[in-house]
Amino acid sequence: MSEPAARAGMIDWDLAVKVGSRLVGEGPRVSRDEARDAVAELRAGADRSTALVRDYTGLVATDRSAPVLVVDRPGWIQANADAFSEIIGPLVERLQGKKGAPGPVAEAIGSRITGAEVGAMLGFLGSKVLGQFDPFHDRPGEQGRLLLVAPNVVHVERELGADPTDFRLWVCLHEETHRVQFTAVPWMTDHLRGEMETLLGSVRTDVGELLGDVVRTLGELRKGERDGSLVDLFATEEQRATIDRVTGVMSLLEGHADVVMDGVGPEVIPSVAEIRKRFTRRRQGVGPLDRVLRRLLGLDQKMAQYRDGAVFVRTVVDKVGMDGFNAVWTAPEQLPSKAEILDPALWVARVHG
Protein backbone atom coordinates (compact mmCIF):
# COMPACT_ATOMS: atom_id res chain seq x y z
CA MET A 1 0.00 0.00 0.00
CA SER A 2 1.01 3.66 -0.29
CA GLU A 3 2.54 5.54 2.63
CA PRO A 4 -0.01 8.25 3.52
CA ALA A 5 0.75 11.00 6.01
CA ALA A 6 -0.93 9.01 8.75
CA ARG A 7 1.80 6.37 8.50
CA ALA A 8 4.60 8.76 9.20
CA GLY A 9 3.02 11.41 11.43
CA MET A 10 0.52 11.58 14.23
CA ILE A 11 -0.35 7.89 14.57
CA ASP A 12 2.13 5.03 14.80
CA TRP A 13 0.06 2.50 12.89
CA ASP A 14 2.62 -0.28 13.23
CA LEU A 15 2.43 0.11 17.01
CA ALA A 16 -1.36 0.18 16.80
CA VAL A 17 -1.30 -3.19 15.05
CA LYS A 18 1.11 -4.64 17.63
CA VAL A 19 -0.92 -3.37 20.60
CA GLY A 20 -4.23 -4.48 19.11
CA SER A 21 -2.91 -7.92 18.20
CA ARG A 22 -1.48 -8.42 21.68
CA LEU A 23 -4.71 -7.34 23.42
CA VAL A 24 -7.13 -9.24 21.20
CA GLY A 25 -5.72 -12.72 21.85
CA GLU A 26 -5.88 -15.65 19.49
CA GLY A 27 -9.45 -16.70 20.18
CA PRO A 28 -10.81 -20.18 20.92
CA ARG A 29 -8.61 -23.24 20.91
CA VAL A 30 -9.09 -25.36 17.81
CA SER A 31 -7.23 -28.26 16.31
CA ARG A 32 -5.54 -27.94 12.95
CA ASP A 33 -8.32 -29.97 11.33
CA GLU A 34 -11.03 -27.81 12.97
CA ALA A 35 -9.31 -24.64 11.75
CA ARG A 36 -8.96 -26.01 8.22
CA ASP A 37 -12.62 -27.05 8.15
CA ALA A 38 -13.80 -23.66 9.43
CA VAL A 39 -11.82 -21.78 6.78
CA ALA A 40 -13.04 -24.07 4.00
CA GLU A 41 -16.65 -23.85 5.15
CA LEU A 42 -16.58 -20.06 5.36
CA ARG A 43 -15.12 -19.78 1.87
CA ALA A 44 -17.73 -22.17 0.51
CA GLY A 45 -20.49 -20.33 2.38
CA ALA A 46 -19.47 -17.02 0.83
CA ASP A 47 -19.48 -18.52 -2.67
CA ARG A 48 -22.83 -20.22 -2.12
CA SER A 49 -24.39 -17.04 -0.74
CA THR A 50 -23.95 -15.01 -3.93
CA ALA A 51 -26.75 -16.75 -5.82
CA LEU A 52 -28.95 -16.97 -2.73
CA VAL A 53 -28.72 -13.21 -2.17
CA ARG A 54 -29.33 -12.49 -5.86
CA ASP A 55 -32.44 -14.66 -5.99
CA TYR A 56 -33.90 -13.14 -2.82
CA THR A 57 -33.12 -9.47 -3.49
CA GLY A 58 -33.04 -9.16 -7.26
CA LEU A 59 -29.61 -7.47 -7.04
CA VAL A 60 -27.13 -8.85 -9.55
CA ALA A 61 -23.43 -8.71 -8.73
CA THR A 62 -20.59 -10.27 -10.67
CA ASP A 63 -19.36 -13.48 -9.08
CA ARG A 64 -16.05 -13.15 -7.23
CA SER A 65 -15.72 -9.45 -8.07
CA ALA A 66 -14.30 -8.90 -4.58
CA PRO A 67 -11.85 -11.31 -2.93
CA VAL A 68 -12.98 -13.29 0.12
CA LEU A 69 -10.33 -13.39 2.85
CA VAL A 70 -10.76 -15.66 5.86
CA VAL A 71 -8.55 -14.06 8.49
CA ASP A 72 -7.56 -14.40 12.14
CA ARG A 73 -7.96 -11.57 14.65
CA PRO A 74 -4.55 -9.94 14.00
CA GLY A 75 -5.29 -10.15 10.27
CA TRP A 76 -8.52 -8.19 10.78
CA ILE A 77 -6.64 -5.60 12.86
CA GLN A 78 -3.96 -5.19 10.18
CA ALA A 79 -6.56 -4.81 7.43
CA ASN A 80 -8.44 -2.13 9.37
CA ALA A 81 -5.29 -0.26 10.37
CA ASP A 82 -4.36 -0.11 6.67
CA ALA A 83 -7.85 1.12 5.75
CA PHE A 84 -8.00 3.74 8.52
CA SER A 85 -4.55 5.09 7.67
CA GLU A 86 -5.65 5.66 4.08
CA ILE A 87 -9.01 7.23 4.99
CA ILE A 88 -7.79 9.70 7.61
CA GLY A 89 -4.54 10.62 5.85
CA PRO A 90 -5.94 13.98 4.59
CA LEU A 91 -7.19 14.86 8.09
CA VAL A 92 -3.78 14.15 9.61
CA GLU A 93 -2.18 16.42 7.02
CA ARG A 94 -4.60 19.22 7.96
CA LEU A 95 -3.90 18.82 11.68
CA GLN A 96 -0.15 18.81 11.09
CA GLY A 97 -0.44 21.90 8.91
CA LYS A 98 -2.45 23.67 11.61
CA LYS A 99 0.02 22.84 14.38
CA GLY A 100 3.21 23.02 12.35
CA ALA A 101 5.77 20.24 12.18
CA PRO A 102 6.66 18.98 15.67
CA GLY A 103 10.18 18.12 16.70
CA PRO A 104 11.28 14.52 16.09
CA VAL A 105 11.08 13.59 19.80
CA ALA A 106 7.62 15.12 20.28
CA GLU A 107 6.39 13.48 17.07
CA ALA A 108 7.73 10.07 18.07
CA ILE A 109 6.19 10.23 21.56
CA GLY A 110 2.86 11.62 20.37
CA SER A 111 2.50 9.13 17.54
CA ARG A 112 3.22 6.20 19.85
CA ILE A 113 0.67 7.36 22.43
CA THR A 114 -1.99 7.77 19.75
CA GLY A 115 -0.97 4.49 18.14
CA ALA A 116 -1.39 2.66 21.45
CA GLU A 117 -4.85 4.20 21.93
CA VAL A 118 -5.96 3.21 18.43
CA GLY A 119 -4.49 -0.25 18.98
CA ALA A 120 -6.55 -0.68 22.17
CA MET A 121 -9.71 0.21 20.25
CA LEU A 122 -8.86 -2.22 17.44
CA GLY A 123 -8.05 -4.91 19.99
CA PHE A 124 -11.49 -4.55 21.57
CA LEU A 125 -13.31 -4.56 18.23
CA GLY A 126 -11.15 -7.38 16.85
CA SER A 127 -12.70 -9.86 19.26
CA LYS A 128 -16.27 -8.88 18.31
CA VAL A 129 -16.42 -8.68 14.52
CA LEU A 130 -17.61 -11.77 12.65
CA GLY A 131 -17.19 -10.37 9.17
CA GLN A 132 -16.79 -7.12 7.29
CA PHE A 133 -17.01 -5.89 3.72
CA ASP A 134 -14.44 -3.18 3.00
CA PRO A 135 -15.73 -1.19 0.01
CA PHE A 136 -12.75 1.18 0.00
CA HIS A 137 -10.15 -1.54 -0.64
CA ASP A 138 -8.92 -0.37 -4.02
CA ARG A 139 -6.95 -2.77 -6.17
CA PRO A 140 -7.05 -3.30 -9.97
CA GLY A 141 -9.87 -5.62 -10.96
CA GLU A 142 -11.32 -5.76 -7.45
CA GLN A 143 -14.40 -4.08 -6.00
CA GLY A 144 -13.62 -4.07 -2.29
CA ARG A 145 -12.88 -7.17 -0.24
CA LEU A 146 -14.81 -9.39 2.13
CA LEU A 147 -13.20 -10.33 5.46
CA LEU A 148 -14.49 -13.26 7.53
CA VAL A 149 -12.93 -13.55 11.00
CA ALA A 150 -12.76 -17.31 11.57
CA PRO A 151 -11.83 -17.35 15.32
CA ASN A 152 -14.73 -15.04 16.19
CA VAL A 153 -17.20 -17.10 14.17
CA VAL A 154 -16.08 -20.27 15.95
CA HIS A 155 -16.18 -18.52 19.34
CA VAL A 156 -19.76 -17.29 18.89
CA GLU A 157 -21.10 -20.52 17.43
CA ARG A 158 -19.72 -22.38 20.45
CA GLU A 159 -21.10 -19.79 22.85
CA LEU A 160 -24.55 -20.08 21.26
CA GLY A 161 -24.43 -23.84 21.00
CA ALA A 162 -25.30 -23.41 17.32
CA ASP A 163 -24.80 -25.92 14.54
CA PRO A 164 -21.46 -24.82 13.01
CA THR A 165 -22.47 -25.39 9.39
CA ASP A 166 -25.73 -23.48 9.82
CA PHE A 167 -24.15 -20.60 11.74
CA ARG A 168 -21.28 -20.15 9.28
CA LEU A 169 -23.63 -19.96 6.30
CA TRP A 170 -25.87 -17.53 8.24
CA VAL A 171 -22.91 -15.20 8.83
CA CYS A 172 -21.83 -15.52 5.19
CA LEU A 173 -25.32 -14.55 3.99
CA HIS A 174 -25.12 -11.28 5.93
CA GLU A 175 -21.64 -10.36 4.77
CA GLU A 176 -22.20 -11.46 1.19
CA THR A 177 -25.28 -9.22 1.09
CA HIS A 178 -22.95 -6.28 1.80
CA ARG A 179 -20.68 -7.35 -1.04
CA VAL A 180 -23.66 -7.52 -3.38
CA GLN A 181 -24.93 -4.12 -2.22
CA PHE A 182 -21.68 -2.43 -3.20
CA THR A 183 -20.84 -4.37 -6.34
CA ALA A 184 -24.37 -4.41 -7.79
CA VAL A 185 -24.80 -0.69 -6.97
CA PRO A 186 -21.62 0.79 -8.48
CA TRP A 187 -22.16 4.37 -7.23
CA MET A 188 -22.49 3.35 -3.55
CA THR A 189 -18.76 3.26 -2.78
CA ASP A 190 -18.10 6.70 -4.27
CA HIS A 191 -21.15 8.10 -2.50
CA LEU A 192 -19.97 6.91 0.91
CA ARG A 193 -16.40 8.00 0.18
CA GLY A 194 -17.70 11.46 -0.62
CA GLU A 195 -19.63 11.60 2.64
CA MET A 196 -16.50 10.54 4.55
CA GLU A 197 -14.47 13.24 2.84
CA THR A 198 -17.10 15.82 3.76
CA LEU A 199 -17.09 14.63 7.35
CA LEU A 200 -13.31 14.62 7.72
CA GLY A 201 -12.98 17.91 5.88
CA SER A 202 -15.08 19.65 8.53
CA VAL A 203 -13.32 18.21 11.59
CA ARG A 204 -12.23 20.86 14.06
CA THR A 205 -8.52 21.58 14.21
CA ASP A 206 -8.60 23.68 17.40
CA VAL A 207 -7.03 20.83 19.35
CA GLY A 208 -6.80 22.56 22.74
CA GLU A 209 -10.48 23.52 22.85
CA LEU A 210 -11.46 20.13 21.47
CA LEU A 211 -9.58 18.27 24.21
CA GLY A 212 -11.39 20.33 26.84
CA ASP A 213 -14.72 19.34 25.34
CA VAL A 214 -13.61 15.70 25.21
CA VAL A 215 -12.69 15.59 28.90
CA ARG A 216 -15.88 17.36 29.97
CA THR A 217 -18.18 15.25 27.81
CA LEU A 218 -16.50 11.95 28.72
CA GLY A 219 -17.44 12.61 32.33
CA GLU A 220 -21.04 13.22 31.33
CA LEU A 221 -21.11 10.03 29.26
CA ARG A 222 -19.60 7.99 32.06
CA LYS A 223 -22.18 9.24 34.57
CA GLY A 224 -25.05 8.72 32.17
CA GLU A 225 -25.79 12.45 31.93
CA ARG A 226 -25.41 12.47 28.16
CA ASP A 227 -26.38 10.14 25.32
CA GLY A 228 -24.18 9.39 22.35
CA SER A 229 -20.65 8.18 21.71
CA LEU A 230 -17.13 9.51 21.29
CA VAL A 231 -17.99 10.37 17.68
CA ASP A 232 -20.56 12.88 18.92
CA LEU A 233 -17.85 14.87 20.69
CA PHE A 234 -16.45 16.00 17.35
CA ALA A 235 -19.73 16.85 15.63
CA THR A 236 -20.32 20.38 14.40
CA GLU A 237 -23.69 21.30 12.90
CA GLU A 238 -22.37 20.48 9.43
CA GLN A 239 -20.96 17.17 10.63
CA ARG A 240 -24.21 16.20 12.33
CA ALA A 241 -26.04 16.64 9.04
CA THR A 242 -23.48 14.40 7.33
CA ILE A 243 -23.62 11.87 10.19
CA ASP A 244 -27.42 11.75 9.87
CA ARG A 245 -27.12 10.99 6.15
CA VAL A 246 -24.49 8.32 6.77
CA THR A 247 -26.60 6.85 9.59
CA GLY A 248 -29.52 6.51 7.19
CA VAL A 249 -27.36 4.71 4.62
CA MET A 250 -25.68 2.41 7.16
CA SER A 251 -29.04 1.55 8.75
CA LEU A 252 -30.32 0.63 5.30
CA LEU A 253 -27.29 -1.55 4.50
CA GLU A 254 -27.20 -3.34 7.85
CA GLY A 255 -30.97 -3.80 8.10
CA HIS A 256 -31.15 -5.09 4.53
CA ALA A 257 -28.42 -7.64 5.27
CA ASP A 258 -30.22 -8.79 8.41
CA VAL A 259 -33.49 -9.19 6.50
CA VAL A 260 -31.76 -11.17 3.76
CA MET A 261 -29.94 -13.53 6.13
CA ASP A 262 -33.18 -14.30 7.96
CA GLY A 263 -35.30 -14.38 4.79
CA VAL A 264 -33.05 -16.78 2.88
CA GLY A 265 -32.27 -18.78 6.01
CA PRO A 266 -35.35 -21.01 6.28
CA GLU A 267 -34.69 -22.50 2.85
CA VAL A 268 -31.06 -23.47 3.47
CA ILE A 269 -30.44 -23.22 7.24
CA PRO A 270 -32.66 -25.56 9.25
CA SER A 271 -31.87 -23.94 12.61
CA VAL A 272 -32.04 -20.28 11.52
CA ALA A 273 -34.90 -19.32 13.86
CA GLU A 274 -33.07 -20.67 16.91
CA ILE A 275 -29.80 -19.05 15.81
CA ARG A 276 -31.49 -15.64 15.49
CA LYS A 277 -33.16 -15.97 18.90
CA ARG A 278 -29.92 -16.94 20.66
CA PHE A 279 -27.87 -14.35 18.79
CA THR A 280 -30.27 -11.53 19.72
CA ARG A 281 -30.22 -12.65 23.35
CA ARG A 282 -26.42 -12.67 23.29
CA ARG A 283 -26.30 -9.05 22.04
CA GLN A 284 -28.23 -8.00 25.13
CA GLY A 285 -26.26 -10.03 27.67
CA VAL A 286 -23.02 -8.06 27.92
CA GLY A 287 -21.31 -7.06 31.18
CA PRO A 288 -21.00 -3.52 32.64
CA LEU A 289 -17.50 -2.81 31.25
CA ASP A 290 -18.48 -4.12 27.84
CA ARG A 291 -21.57 -1.89 27.87
CA VAL A 292 -19.50 1.20 28.68
CA LEU A 293 -17.00 0.48 25.91
CA ARG A 294 -19.76 -0.26 23.43
CA ARG A 295 -21.42 3.02 24.26
CA LEU A 296 -18.23 5.06 23.96
CA LEU A 297 -17.29 3.42 20.65
CA GLY A 298 -20.78 3.83 19.24
CA LEU A 299 -21.57 0.12 19.05
CA ASP A 300 -24.95 0.66 20.72
CA GLN A 301 -25.78 2.92 17.79
CA LYS A 302 -24.59 0.13 15.48
CA MET A 303 -27.10 -2.24 17.10
CA ALA A 304 -29.81 0.36 16.55
CA GLN A 305 -28.87 0.46 12.87
CA TYR A 306 -29.48 -3.29 12.56
CA ARG A 307 -32.84 -3.01 14.34
CA ASP A 308 -34.18 0.17 12.73
CA GLY A 309 -32.88 -0.70 9.29
CA ALA A 310 -34.49 -4.14 9.35
CA VAL A 311 -37.85 -2.62 10.37
CA PHE A 312 -37.54 -0.11 7.51
CA VAL A 313 -36.79 -2.81 4.92
CA ARG A 314 -39.57 -5.14 6.06
CA THR A 315 -42.12 -2.33 6.23
CA VAL A 316 -41.29 -1.01 2.76
CA VAL A 317 -41.26 -4.48 1.20
CA ASP A 318 -44.67 -5.18 2.78
CA LYS A 319 -46.05 -1.97 1.24
CA VAL A 320 -44.49 -1.89 -2.25
CA GLY A 321 -42.83 -5.28 -2.72
CA MET A 322 -39.17 -6.08 -3.27
CA ASP A 323 -39.10 -4.39 -6.69
CA GLY A 324 -40.53 -1.23 -5.15
CA PHE A 325 -38.03 -1.36 -2.31
CA ASN A 326 -35.15 -1.74 -4.78
CA ALA A 327 -35.73 1.86 -5.84
CA VAL A 328 -33.34 2.70 -2.99
CA TRP A 329 -30.47 1.45 -5.15
CA THR A 330 -31.23 3.56 -8.26
CA ALA A 331 -29.58 6.86 -7.18
CA PRO A 332 -28.16 8.56 -4.07
CA GLU A 333 -31.27 10.76 -3.94
CA GLN A 334 -33.41 7.66 -3.38
CA LEU A 335 -31.54 6.61 -0.23
CA PRO A 336 -33.55 6.99 2.97
CA SER A 337 -32.71 9.72 5.44
CA LYS A 338 -32.33 8.97 9.12
CA ALA A 339 -35.87 10.30 9.66
CA GLU A 340 -37.23 8.04 6.91
CA ILE A 341 -35.52 5.01 8.43
CA LEU A 342 -37.50 5.69 11.60
CA ASP A 343 -40.72 6.38 9.64
CA PRO A 344 -40.71 4.25 6.46
CA ALA A 345 -44.00 5.76 5.28
CA LEU A 346 -42.14 9.02 4.63
CA TRP A 347 -39.80 7.28 2.18
CA VAL A 348 -42.65 5.42 0.46
CA ALA A 349 -44.55 8.69 0.02
CA ARG A 350 -41.49 10.55 -1.30
CA VAL A 351 -40.32 7.86 -3.73
CA HIS A 352 -43.56 6.16 -4.76
CA GLY A 353 -45.90 9.11 -4.30
RABELGI-V768203 format. One record per backbone hydrogen bond with DSSP energy under -0.5 kcal/mol. CO is the residue of the C=O (numbers start at 1). NH is the residue of the N-H. Records with the same first field share a line. If there is no record, write none. Layout:
BEGIN
CO: NH / NH
END
This chain:
BEGIN
2: 4
4: 7 / 8
5: 8 / 9
6: 11
11: 13
12: 16
13: 17
14: 18
15: 19
16: 20
17: 21
18: 22
19: 23
20: 24
21: 25
31: 35
32: 36
33: 37
34: 38
35: 39
36: 40
37: 41
38: 42
39: 43
40: 44
41: 45
42: 46
43: 47
44: 48
45: 49
46: 50
47: 50 / 51
48: 52
49: 53
50: 54
51: 55
52: 56
53: 57
54: 58
59: 61
62: 65
65: 143
67: 69 / 146
68: 70
69: 71 / 148
71: 150
72: 76
73: 77
74: 78
75: 79
76: 80
77: 81
78: 82
79: 83
80: 84
81: 85
82: 86
83: 87
84: 88
86: 89
88: 92
89: 93
90: 94
91: 95
92: 96
93: 97
94: 98
95: 99
96: 100
103: 107
104: 108
105: 109
106: 110
107: 111
108: 112
109: 113
110: 114
111: 12 / 115
112: 116
113: 117
114: 118
115: 119
116: 120
117: 121
118: 122
119: 123
120: 124
121: 125
122: 126
123: 127
124: 127
125: 128 / 129
130: 149
132: 134 / 147
133: 135
134: 137 / 145
136: 138
137: 139 / 144
139: 142
142: 144
144: 67
145: 134 / 147
146: 69
147: 132
148: 71 / 150
149: 153
150: 154
151: 155
152: 156
153: 157
154: 158
155: 159
156: 160
157: 161 / 162
163: 167
164: 168
165: 169
166: 170
167: 171
168: 172
169: 173
170: 174
171: 175
172: 176
173: 177
174: 178
175: 179
176: 180
177: 181
178: 182
179: 183
180: 184
181: 185
184: 186
185: 188
187: 191
188: 192
189: 193
190: 194
191: 195
192: 196
193: 197
194: 198
195: 199
196: 200
197: 201
198: 202
199: 202
200: 203
205: 207
206: 210
207: 211
208: 212
209: 213
210: 214
211: 215
212: 216
213: 217
214: 218
215: 219
216: 220
217: 221
218: 222
219: 223
220: 225 / 226
221: 224
229: 232 / 233
230: 233
231: 234
232: 235
234: 236
236: 240
237: 241
238: 242
239: 243
240: 244
241: 245
242: 246
243: 247
244: 248
245: 249
246: 250
247: 251
248: 252
249: 253
250: 254
251: 255
252: 256
253: 257
254: 258
255: 259
256: 260
257: 261
258: 262
259: 263
260: 264
261: 265
262: 266
264: 267 / 268
265: 268 / 269
268: 270
269: 272
271: 275
272: 276
273: 277
274: 278
275: 279
276: 280
277: 281
278: 282
279: 283
280: 284
281: 285
282: 285
287: 291
288: 292
289: 293
290: 294
291: 295
292: 296
293: 297
294: 299 / 300
295: 298
296: 230
298: 302
299: 303
300: 304
301: 305
302: 306
303: 307
304: 308
305: 309
306: 310
307: 311
308: 312
309: 313
310: 314
311: 315
312: 316
313: 317
314: 318
315: 319
316: 320
317: 321
320: 324
321: 325
322: 326
324: 327
325: 328
326: 329
327: 330
331: 334
332: 335
337: 341
338: 342
339: 343
343: 346 / 347
344: 348
345: 349
346: 350
347: 351
348: 352
349: 353
END
